[in-house]
Amino acid sequence: MNRLPDGYRALVIGGNGGIGRAVVDRLLADPRLGQATVVSRTSFQASSSRLEAIQGDVTTAQGRADLGRALHGPAGQAVPLHLVVNAIGLLHDEASNIQPEKRLEDLDEAALTTLFQVNAATPALMLQTLLPHLKGSHPTTVVSLSARVGSIGDNGLGGWYAYRASKAAHNMLMKTAAIELKRLNPQSCVLSFHPGTTDSLLSRPFQARVPEHKLFTADFVADRLMTMVQQRGPDDSGGFFDWANEPITW
């Protein structure tokens, strides 16, 4: 299966994170890439004429609106996107005193709200913004980073209340969007992707108990993500898959 046509257009959201940057590098190494757009809150140095960098915060309505305008063609037309990778996510934030909870006593309303906004609401609202570029009849794949801990059936340890719940909500929003997008573009495919424990700022405080062979580099994850993109199609839309391209229970 070859989901990405020659000259395909790609969008990477969260390009300055470990996985996001690795995906951008992987795209630029593909001679079939036509144009890639990368969005990040901090400045991203574009290294190729095939790469457009946009600085903005897509967790805000203004940031999403600015991105929507930037993606339209010179005549205001909606340019089709063939690949969208959402690589943003939040597990902890020292500045906001957000840490994974171990007990009910640790729950904090502000932290719950923030994680749901970043991990669940923002990916869904991004699809709303990108809808003109996704509907039609062209092949288009959306990959949004999730986490195995967002699986309800796989939760045997408890803890991490806000992160687990926000990723479970993320998965349901992606599943629901996949159903609508299939009506608007039969060639669409929306996937929730568990990258495994990746050596990044998000996981670094929690890597101590991770076996060495289960701690992945961002480059490895980007390669696995792109392999999944090529192997999964409309019949798989709405699914939840891991780095090995294996389905994860809901």
The 8 nearest C-alpha neighbors of each residue, nearest first, counted from 0:
[[1, 230, 229, 2, 231, 232, 3, 228],
 [2, 0, 229, 3, 4, 230, 228, 232],
 [1, 3, 229, 0, 4, 138, 228, 232],
 [2, 4, 1, 7, 81, 5, 138, 229],
 [5, 3, 7, 6, 2, 1, 31, 81],
 [4, 6, 31, 7, 32, 3, 33, 30],
 [5, 33, 7, 32, 31, 4, 8, 34],
 [8, 6, 33, 32, 4, 5, 81, 3],
 [7, 9, 34, 80, 81, 33, 35, 82],
 [10, 8, 82, 35, 83, 81, 80, 36],
 [9, 11, 36, 83, 35, 37, 82, 84],
 [10, 12, 37, 84, 83, 14, 85, 36],
 [13, 11, 85, 38, 14, 86, 37, 84],
 [14, 12, 39, 87, 86, 19, 15, 38],
 [13, 15, 19, 20, 39, 16, 37, 12],
 [14, 16, 20, 13, 39, 19, 17, 43],
 [17, 15, 19, 14, 18, 13, 20, 86],
 [16, 18, 20, 19, 199, 217, 21, 15],
 [19, 17, 217, 21, 20, 16, 22, 221],
 [20, 18, 14, 16, 22, 86, 21, 13],
 [19, 21, 14, 23, 22, 15, 17, 18],
 [20, 22, 24, 18, 218, 23, 19, 221],
 [23, 21, 25, 221, 19, 20, 24, 18],
 [22, 24, 20, 26, 25, 21, 27, 19],
 [25, 23, 21, 27, 22, 26, 20, 28],
 [24, 26, 22, 28, 23, 27, 21, 29],
 [27, 25, 23, 29, 28, 24, 22, 32],
 [26, 28, 24, 29, 25, 23, 32, 30],
 [27, 29, 25, 26, 30, 24, 32, 23],
 [28, 30, 26, 27, 31, 32, 25, 24],
 [31, 29, 32, 28, 27, 33, 26, 6],
 [32, 30, 5, 6, 29, 33, 7, 4],
 [33, 31, 6, 7, 30, 29, 34, 26],
 [32, 34, 6, 7, 8, 31, 49, 35],
 [33, 35, 49, 8, 32, 50, 9, 7],
 [36, 34, 9, 50, 10, 8, 49, 51],
 [35, 37, 51, 10, 50, 52, 9, 11],
 [36, 38, 11, 52, 14, 10, 12, 53],
 [39, 37, 53, 12, 13, 54, 14, 52],
 [40, 38, 13, 54, 14, 41, 55, 15],
 [39, 41, 55, 56, 54, 42, 38, 13],
 [42, 40, 39, 54, 43, 15, 55, 56],
 [41, 43, 54, 44, 40, 39, 53, 52],
 [44, 42, 52, 45, 41, 15, 39, 54],
 [45, 43, 46, 42, 52, 51, 47, 50],
 [44, 46, 47, 52, 50, 43, 51, 48],
 [47, 45, 44, 50, 48, 49, 27, 51],
 [46, 48, 49, 50, 45, 27, 51, 44],
 [47, 49, 50, 46, 51, 45, 34, 35],
 [50, 48, 34, 47, 35, 33, 51, 27],
 [51, 49, 35, 47, 48, 36, 45, 34],
 [50, 52, 36, 35, 37, 45, 53, 49],
 [53, 51, 37, 36, 45, 43, 38, 50],
 [52, 54, 38, 37, 55, 51, 39, 36],
 [55, 53, 39, 40, 38, 42, 41, 52],
 [56, 54, 40, 62, 39, 57, 53, 38],
 [55, 57, 62, 40, 58, 59, 39, 54],
 [56, 58, 62, 63, 59, 55, 60, 121],
 [57, 59, 56, 121, 117, 60, 62, 116],
 [60, 58, 57, 62, 61, 56, 63, 121],
 [59, 61, 63, 62, 64, 58, 57, 65],
 [62, 60, 64, 59, 63, 65, 57, 56],
 [61, 63, 57, 56, 65, 59, 55, 64],
 [62, 64, 57, 66, 60, 65, 61, 67],
 [63, 65, 67, 61, 66, 62, 60, 68],
 [66, 64, 62, 68, 63, 67, 61, 69],
 [67, 65, 69, 63, 68, 64, 70, 62],
 [66, 68, 64, 70, 65, 69, 128, 63],
 [67, 69, 65, 66, 70, 71, 64, 75],
 [70, 68, 66, 67, 71, 65, 72, 53],
 [71, 69, 67, 68, 66, 72, 78, 77],
 [72, 70, 77, 75, 76, 69, 68, 78],
 [71, 73, 75, 76, 74, 78, 77, 70],
 [74, 72, 75, 71, 76, 70, 69, 77],
 [75, 73, 72, 76, 71, 77, 78, 70],
 [76, 74, 72, 71, 73, 77, 68, 78],
 [75, 77, 72, 71, 74, 78, 73, 70],
 [78, 76, 71, 132, 131, 72, 79, 75],
 [77, 79, 132, 71, 72, 76, 80, 70],
 [80, 78, 132, 133, 77, 81, 8, 137],
 [81, 79, 8, 132, 82, 9, 133, 139],
 [80, 82, 139, 8, 138, 7, 9, 140],
 [81, 83, 9, 140, 139, 80, 141, 10],
 [82, 84, 141, 10, 9, 11, 142, 140],
 [85, 83, 11, 142, 143, 141, 86, 12],
 [84, 86, 143, 12, 87, 11, 144, 142],
 [87, 85, 13, 19, 144, 12, 84, 143],
 [88, 86, 13, 85, 12, 89, 144, 118],
 [87, 89, 118, 117, 86, 90, 144, 201],
 [88, 90, 91, 114, 118, 117, 201, 87],
 [89, 91, 162, 201, 88, 99, 98, 92],
 [92, 90, 98, 97, 89, 93, 99, 201],
 [93, 91, 97, 94, 95, 96, 98, 90],
 [92, 94, 96, 95, 97, 91, 98, 90],
 [93, 95, 92, 96, 97, 91, 98, 110],
 [94, 96, 93, 97, 92, 110, 91, 98],
 [97, 95, 93, 94, 92, 98, 91, 110],
 [98, 96, 92, 91, 95, 110, 93, 99],
 [97, 99, 91, 100, 96, 92, 90, 93],
 [100, 98, 159, 101, 91, 90, 97, 162],
 [101, 99, 159, 105, 102, 158, 160, 98],
 [100, 102, 158, 159, 99, 105, 103, 160],
 [103, 101, 104, 105, 100, 158, 106, 160],
 [102, 104, 105, 106, 101, 100, 160, 158],
 [103, 105, 102, 106, 101, 100, 107, 160],
 [106, 104, 103, 102, 100, 107, 101, 99],
 [107, 105, 103, 104, 100, 108, 102, 111],
 [108, 106, 110, 109, 111, 105, 104, 97],
 [107, 109, 111, 110, 112, 106, 113, 161],
 [108, 110, 112, 111, 107, 113, 114, 97],
 [111, 109, 113, 107, 112, 108, 97, 114],
 [112, 110, 108, 161, 114, 109, 113, 115],
 [111, 113, 109, 115, 110, 114, 116, 108],
 [112, 114, 116, 110, 115, 111, 109, 117],
 [115, 113, 117, 116, 111, 112, 118, 110],
 [114, 116, 165, 119, 112, 118, 113, 117],
 [115, 117, 120, 113, 114, 119, 121, 118],
 [118, 116, 114, 121, 115, 119, 88, 113],
 [117, 119, 88, 115, 114, 165, 116, 166],
 [120, 118, 169, 115, 165, 121, 168, 116],
 [119, 121, 116, 123, 122, 124, 115, 117],
 [120, 122, 124, 117, 123, 58, 119, 116],
 [123, 121, 125, 124, 120, 119, 126, 118],
 [124, 122, 126, 125, 120, 121, 172, 127],
 [123, 125, 127, 121, 126, 122, 120, 128],
 [124, 126, 128, 122, 127, 123, 121, 129],
 [127, 125, 129, 123, 124, 128, 130, 122],
 [126, 128, 124, 125, 130, 129, 123, 131],
 [129, 127, 125, 126, 130, 67, 124, 63],
 [130, 128, 126, 132, 127, 131, 125, 133],
 [129, 131, 133, 127, 132, 128, 126, 134],
 [132, 130, 133, 129, 77, 134, 128, 79],
 [133, 131, 79, 130, 129, 80, 77, 78],
 [134, 132, 130, 131, 80, 79, 129, 139],
 [135, 133, 184, 183, 131, 132, 130, 136],
 [134, 136, 184, 137, 183, 133, 185, 132],
 [135, 137, 184, 186, 185, 138, 134, 183],
 [136, 138, 135, 186, 139, 81, 184, 79],
 [139, 137, 186, 187, 81, 2, 136, 140],
 [138, 140, 81, 187, 82, 137, 188, 80],
 [141, 139, 188, 82, 189, 187, 81, 83],
 [140, 142, 83, 189, 82, 84, 190, 188],
 [143, 141, 84, 190, 191, 189, 83, 85],
 [144, 142, 85, 191, 84, 192, 145, 190],
 [145, 143, 192, 86, 191, 85, 193, 142],
 [144, 146, 193, 192, 191, 166, 143, 147],
 [147, 145, 193, 148, 149, 166, 144, 192],
 [146, 148, 149, 150, 193, 145, 247, 153],
 [147, 149, 146, 150, 163, 154, 153, 166],
 [150, 148, 167, 163, 166, 147, 146, 151],
 [149, 151, 249, 153, 148, 152, 147, 167],
 [152, 150, 154, 153, 249, 149, 167, 148],
 [151, 153, 150, 154, 249, 248, 155, 149],
 [154, 152, 150, 151, 155, 248, 148, 147],
 [155, 153, 151, 152, 156, 157, 150, 148],
 [154, 156, 153, 157, 152, 151, 148, 158],
 [155, 157, 154, 158, 153, 159, 148, 101],
 [158, 156, 155, 154, 159, 160, 101, 102],
 [157, 159, 101, 160, 100, 102, 156, 99],
 [158, 160, 99, 100, 162, 161, 163, 101],
 [161, 159, 158, 163, 162, 164, 100, 99],
 [160, 162, 164, 111, 163, 159, 165, 114],
 [161, 163, 165, 164, 159, 160, 90, 166],
 [164, 162, 149, 166, 148, 160, 161, 165],
 [163, 165, 167, 161, 166, 162, 160, 168],
 [166, 164, 115, 168, 162, 167, 163, 119],
 [165, 167, 149, 169, 168, 163, 164, 145],
 [166, 168, 149, 164, 170, 169, 165, 163],
 [169, 167, 165, 171, 166, 170, 119, 164],
 [170, 168, 119, 166, 172, 167, 171, 165],
 [169, 171, 173, 167, 168, 172, 174, 166],
 [172, 170, 174, 168, 173, 169, 175, 167],
 [171, 173, 175, 169, 174, 170, 176, 168],
 [174, 172, 176, 170, 171, 175, 177, 169],
 [175, 173, 237, 171, 177, 172, 176, 170],
 [174, 176, 172, 178, 177, 173, 171, 179],
 [177, 175, 173, 179, 178, 174, 180, 172],
 [176, 178, 180, 237, 174, 175, 189, 179],
 [179, 177, 175, 181, 176, 180, 174, 182],
 [180, 178, 176, 182, 181, 177, 183, 175],
 [181, 179, 183, 177, 182, 178, 184, 176],
 [180, 182, 185, 184, 178, 179, 183, 187],
 [183, 181, 180, 179, 184, 185, 178, 134],
 [184, 182, 180, 134, 181, 135, 185, 179],
 [183, 185, 134, 135, 181, 136, 186, 187],
 [186, 184, 181, 187, 182, 136, 183, 233],
 [187, 185, 138, 184, 233, 136, 137, 139],
 [188, 186, 139, 184, 185, 233, 138, 140],
 [187, 189, 236, 140, 233, 232, 141, 139],
 [190, 188, 141, 236, 237, 177, 140, 142],
 [189, 191, 142, 238, 237, 236, 141, 239],
 [192, 190, 239, 143, 145, 142, 144, 238],
 [193, 191, 144, 240, 145, 241, 239, 143],
 [192, 194, 241, 146, 145, 195, 147, 242],
 [195, 193, 242, 220, 241, 192, 196, 197],
 [196, 194, 193, 197, 242, 215, 241, 146],
 [195, 197, 214, 215, 194, 198, 213, 202],
 [196, 198, 215, 214, 199, 216, 195, 217],
 [197, 199, 216, 215, 214, 203, 202, 217],
 [200, 198, 201, 202, 17, 197, 203, 217],
 [199, 201, 203, 202, 198, 17, 204, 16],
 [200, 202, 199, 203, 90, 89, 91, 204],
 [203, 201, 205, 199, 200, 204, 206, 198],
 [202, 204, 200, 205, 206, 199, 201, 198],
 [205, 203, 202, 206, 207, 201, 200, 91],
 [206, 204, 203, 202, 207, 208, 209, 201],
 [205, 207, 209, 203, 208, 204, 202, 214],
 [206, 208, 209, 205, 204, 210, 203, 211],
 [209, 207, 206, 210, 205, 211, 214, 213],
 [208, 210, 206, 207, 211, 213, 214, 196],
 [211, 209, 213, 212, 208, 214, 207, 206],
 [210, 212, 214, 213, 209, 215, 208, 206],
 [211, 213, 210, 214, 215, 209, 196, 216],
 [214, 212, 210, 211, 215, 209, 196, 195],
 [215, 213, 196, 211, 197, 212, 198, 209],
 [216, 214, 197, 198, 213, 196, 219, 217],
 [215, 217, 219, 218, 198, 197, 220, 214],
 [216, 218, 18, 220, 219, 17, 21, 221],
 [219, 217, 221, 21, 216, 220, 222, 18],
 [220, 218, 222, 216, 217, 221, 223, 215],
 [219, 221, 223, 217, 222, 218, 194, 224],
 [222, 220, 22, 224, 218, 223, 219, 21],
 [221, 223, 219, 225, 220, 224, 226, 218],
 [222, 224, 226, 220, 221, 225, 242, 227],
 [225, 223, 221, 227, 226, 222, 220, 228],
 [226, 224, 228, 222, 227, 223, 221, 229],
 [225, 227, 223, 229, 224, 228, 222, 230],
 [226, 228, 230, 224, 225, 229, 231, 244],
 [229, 227, 225, 226, 230, 231, 224, 2],
 [228, 230, 2, 226, 227, 1, 231, 0],
 [231, 229, 227, 228, 0, 226, 232, 1],
 [232, 230, 228, 229, 227, 235, 233, 188],
 [231, 233, 235, 234, 188, 236, 230, 2],
 [234, 232, 188, 236, 235, 187, 186, 185],
 [233, 235, 232, 236, 231, 188, 237, 238],
 [236, 234, 233, 232, 238, 231, 237, 188],
 [237, 235, 188, 189, 233, 238, 234, 177],
 [236, 238, 174, 177, 189, 190, 173, 235],
 [237, 239, 190, 236, 235, 191, 240, 174],
 [238, 240, 191, 247, 246, 192, 190, 237],
 [241, 239, 246, 192, 245, 247, 244, 193],
 [240, 242, 193, 244, 243, 245, 192, 194],
 [241, 243, 194, 244, 223, 193, 195, 224],
 [242, 244, 241, 245, 223, 240, 227, 194],
 [245, 243, 241, 242, 240, 227, 246, 223],
 [244, 246, 240, 243, 241, 247, 242, 239],
 [247, 245, 240, 239, 241, 244, 248, 238],
 [248, 246, 240, 239, 249, 245, 241, 147],
 [247, 249, 152, 150, 246, 153, 239, 151],
 [248, 150, 152, 151, 247, 153, 239, 149]]
